[in-house]
C-alpha cells in the first residue's frame, strides 16, 4: 500500500500497490486537468499529454516512464509524469497541473 499526497489539494489518498495515479485522483475528486485538458483529454490512454503531474517525493515508488511518456515529456523535467501512465507502488507526493 502507498499513500498519494496531492500537495496543492492538501489531500492524501490510500492506494493499493499497482494503482493507476490518474484513476486514484479522479476517484477521490482531485482535478488533474487544466481547462484545456478537460476539453481535450484522451480518457487515460496516454495520447494527449494533458494529465501531467510533478513528482516531488517518492519517484522511486512509481513505475518507470513508458515509451509514450518519454515521447510526450521529452522537453519536461525528469520528475514530470503522465498520471494515466503511472502506477503507484509506495508513498508519493505529486503536484497537479505543474
C-alpha positions in Angstrom: 0.0 0.0 0.0 1.1 3.5 -0.7 -0.2 6.9 0.1 -0.5 9.5 -2.6 -0.1 13.0 -1.3 -1.7 15.6 -3.6 0.3 18.7 -2.5 -1.8 21.6 -3.9 -5.1 20.0 -2.7 -3.7 19.1 0.7 -5.3 15.7 0.3 -3.8 12.2 1.0 -5.2 9.1 -0.7 -4.5 5.5 0.1 -3.7 3.4 -2.9 -3.1 -0.3 -3.4 0.2 -1.3 -5.0 -0.1 -1.0 -8.7 -2.9 1.6 -8.6 -3.1 4.0 -11.6 -2.4 7.6 -10.5 -5.0 9.2 -12.8 -7.7 6.8 -11.7 -7.0 7.3 -8.0 -7.0 11.1 -8.4 -10.3 11.0 -10.2 -11.9 8.6 -7.8 -11.0 11.0 -5.0 -12.2 14.2 -6.5 -8.7 15.5 -7.4 -8.8 17.7 -10.6 -5.7 16.9 -12.6 -6.7 18.7 -15.8 -6.4 22.3 -16.8 -9.4 23.8 -18.6 -7.8 22.9 -22.0 -7.1 19.4 -20.7 -10.7 18.9 -19.6 -11.9 19.6 -23.2 -9.2 17.6 -25.0 -8.1 14.7 -22.7 -7.9 11.2 -24.3 -9.5 9.4 -21.3 -6.4 7.9 -20.0 -4.7 6.4 -23.0 -1.5 8.4 -23.0 -2.3 10.1 -26.3 -2.9 13.7 -25.3 -0.4 14.5 -22.6 -2.8 16.7 -20.5 -2.6 14.8 -17.2 0.9 15.9 -16.3 1.9 15.8 -12.7 5.2 16.8 -11.0 6.5 14.2 -8.6 8.1 16.0 -5.6 8.7 12.9 -3.4 8.8 9.2 -3.9 9.6 9.0 -7.6 11.3 5.6 -6.8 7.9 4.2 -5.8 6.4 4.7 -9.3 6.5 2.6 -12.3 9.3 3.6 -14.8 8.4 6.1 -17.5 6.7 4.4 -20.5 7.8 5.0 -24.1 4.7 7.2 -24.6 5.7 9.3 -21.6 9.3 9.6 -22.9 7.9 10.9 -26.2 5.3 13.3 -24.7 7.5 14.6 -21.9 10.9 14.8 -23.7 11.2 18.6 -23.1 9.9 18.4 -19.5 11.9 17.7 -16.3 12.6 14.1 -15.4 10.2 14.2 -12.4 7.2 15.0 -14.6 4.8 12.1 -15.3 1.6 11.4 -17.2 -0.8 10.4 -14.4 -2.6 7.9 -16.8 0.7 6.0 -17.4 1.9 6.0 -13.8 1.5 3.1 -11.4 1.9 3.7 -7.7 3.9 1.2 -5.6 4.6 3.2 -2.4 4.3 6.6 -0.8 4.5 9.5 -3.3 3.8 13.3 -3.3 2.7 15.0 -6.5 1.8 18.5 -7.7 -1.1 18.6 -10.1 -1.1 21.0 -13.1 2.6 22.0 -12.6 
